[in-house]
Amino acid sequence: MRELAASRGQSMSQVLADLTMHGLARLEVEVEFSRDPRSGMPVISIGRAVTDADIAAALEEE
């Protein structure tokens, strides 16, 4: 990955994020790419946030 990042002129974290997004795109999964405002690191969000109500409902189903 280091060589790929160097050849692209990107950080390894950016290359990893790009490769992950390309792989997930093949699965037709909803993916959102952003950057963490504090660290500047790439962030990949998959799916939706799970709430306390979601967890409670899942536990009730068991």
Backbone as CSV, one residue per row, in Angstrom:
resi,resn,N_x,N_y,N_z,CA_x,CA_y,CA_z,C_x,C_y,C_z
1,MET,0.824,-1.166,0.000,0.000,0.000,0.000,0.880,1.245,0.000
2,ARG,2.001,1.179,0.639,2.901,2.331,0.684,3.331,2.740,-0.722
3,GLU,3.654,1.743,-1.551,4.071,2.041,-2.933,2.918,2.635,-3.737
4,LEU,1.714,2.107,-3.548,0.546,2.626,-4.248,0.275,4.073,-3.833
5,ALA,0.369,4.343,-2.542,0.156,5.701,-2.044,1.200,6.653,-2.631
6,ALA,2.445,6.215,-2.666,3.507,7.062,-3.212,3.295,7.313,-4.698
7,SER,2.883,6.292,-5.430,2.686,6.468,-6.871,1.492,7.377,-7.167
8,ARG,0.506,7.399,-6.266,-0.660,8.259,-6.433,-0.457,9.654,-5.839
9,GLY,0.595,9.796,-5.035,0.807,11.071,-4.351,-0.226,11.293,-3.254
10,GLN,-0.672,10.193,-2.614,-1.684,10.255,-1.565,-1.140,9.632,-0.289
11,SER,-1.819,9.913,0.810,-1.458,9.262,2.068,-1.962,7.819,2.036
12,MET,-1.380,6.983,2.895,-1.832,5.595,2.957,-3.276,5.528,3.447
13,SER,-3.675,6.414,4.353,-5.056,6.396,4.829,-6.025,6.755,3.706
14,GLN,-5.627,7.669,2.831,-6.489,8.029,1.702,-6.618,6.857,0.726
15,VAL,-5.505,6.180,0.452,-5.542,5.012,-0.441,-6.411,3.918,0.163
16,LEU,-6.273,3.679,1.463,-7.084,2.665,2.126,-8.563,3.024,2.043
17,ALA,-8.895,4.280,2.273,-10.290,4.729,2.173,-10.808,4.543,0.751
18,ASP,-10.004,4.917,-0.246,-10.422,4.768,-1.644,-10.655,3.305,-2.011
19,LEU,-9.727,2.434,-1.629,-9.875,1.015,-1.942,-11.092,0.417,-1.236
20,THR,-11.323,0.833,-0.004,-12.481,0.350,0.746,-13.765,0.792,0.072
21,MET,-13.831,2.050,-0.332,-15.039,2.552,-0.989,-15.293,1.853,-2.314
22,HIS,-14.224,1.586,-3.076,-14.388,0.872,-4.348,-14.920,-0.540,-4.102
23,GLY,-14.401,-1.212,-3.078,-14.874,-2.552,-2.755,-16.323,-2.554,-2.313
24,LEU,-16.694,-1.586,-1.459,-18.074,-1.507,-0.994,-19.028,-1.119,-2.116
25,ALA,-18.561,-0.328,-3.070,-19.410,0.076,-4.200,-19.844,-1.141,-5.005
26,ARG,-18.999,-2.132,-5.080,-19.354,-3.362,-5.806,-20.478,-4.116,-5.110
27,LEU,-20.585,-3.934,-3.797,-21.636,-4.599,-3.032,-22.916,-3.775,-2.980
28,GLU,-22.888,-2.603,-3.590,-24.022,-1.682,-3.616,-24.477,-1.309,-2.203
29,VAL,-23.501,-0.991,-1.359,-23.749,-0.554,0.009,-23.664,0.965,0.038
30,GLU,-24.590,1.613,0.765,-24.556,3.066,0.873,-23.369,3.481,1.741
31,VAL,-22.468,4.277,1.151,-21.247,4.685,1.834,-21.100,6.193,1.722
32,GLU,-20.682,6.814,2.835,-20.427,8.253,2.831,-18.979,8.487,3.248
33,PHE,-18.273,9.282,2.465,-16.880,9.608,2.752,-16.813,11.043,3.257
34,SER,-16.072,11.246,4.336,-15.861,12.593,4.858,-14.500,12.645,5.537
35,ARG,-14.184,13.781,6.102,-12.951,13.933,6.870,-13.298,14.348,8.291
36,ASP,-12.604,13.775,9.253,-12.790,14.153,10.634,-12.351,15.608,10.809
37,PRO,-13.203,16.458,11.386,-12.848,17.873,11.491,-11.642,18.145,12.390
38,ARG,-11.398,17.290,13.384,-10.255,17.520,14.273,-8.956,16.974,13.716
39,SER,-8.986,15.730,13.227,-7.749,15.084,12.800,-7.467,15.228,11.312
40,GLY,-8.524,15.459,10.523,-8.355,15.506,9.076,-8.264,14.129,8.431
41,MET,-8.403,13.078,9.244,-8.323,11.711,8.727,-9.597,11.372,7.968
42,PRO,-9.482,10.537,6.929,-10.675,10.113,6.191,-11.580,9.257,7.072
43,VAL,-12.880,9.442,6.914,-13.879,8.685,7.665,-14.863,8.093,6.665
44,ILE,-15.142,6.810,6.810,-16.120,6.144,5.957,-17.290,5.741,6.842
45,SER,-18.490,6.213,6.491,-19.705,5.858,7.225,-20.497,4.884,6.375
46,ILE,-20.887,3.778,7.004,-21.630,2.739,6.304,-22.961,2.547,7.018
47,GLY,-24.044,2.575,6.265,-25.352,2.345,6.856,-25.844,3.554,7.620
48,ARG,-26.432,3.300,8.778,-26.993,4.389,9.572,-26.565,4.228,11.024
49,ALA,-26.753,5.283,11.794,-26.441,5.235,13.217,-27.455,4.348,13.933
50,VAL,-26.984,3.595,14.896,-27.859,2.743,15.692,-28.201,3.505,16.967
51,THR,-29.478,3.612,17.243,-29.936,4.365,18.411,-30.201,3.433,19.588
52,ASP,-30.396,4.034,20.770,-30.768,3.254,21.954,-32.082,2.520,21.712
53,ALA,-33.009,3.185,21.008,-34.301,2.560,20.708,-34.121,1.339,19.807
54,ASP,-33.201,1.405,18.850,-32.919,0.251,17.980,-32.419,-0.931,18.803
55,ILE,-31.538,-0.658,19.739,-30.971,-1.720,20.582,-32.051,-2.316,21.472
56,ALA,-32.867,-1.448,22.069,-33.951,-1.934,22.925,-34.912,-2.810,22.133
57,ALA,-35.247,-2.407,20.931,-36.156,-3.187,20.083,-35.539,-4.534,19.723
58,ALA,-34.263,-4.546,19.421,-33.590,-5.806,19.085,-33.544,-6.732,20.286
59,LEU,-33.318,-6.190,21.459,-33.282,-7.018,22.665,-34.657,-7.592,22.998
60,GLU,-35.707,-6.827,22.716,-37.065,-7.309,22.958,-37.419,-8.447,22.023
61,GLU,-36.862,-8.447,20.832,-37.157,-9.488,19.838,-36.526,-10.819,20.220
62,GLU,-35.499,-10.796,21.058,-34.824,-12.047,21.429,-35.665,-12.840,22.294
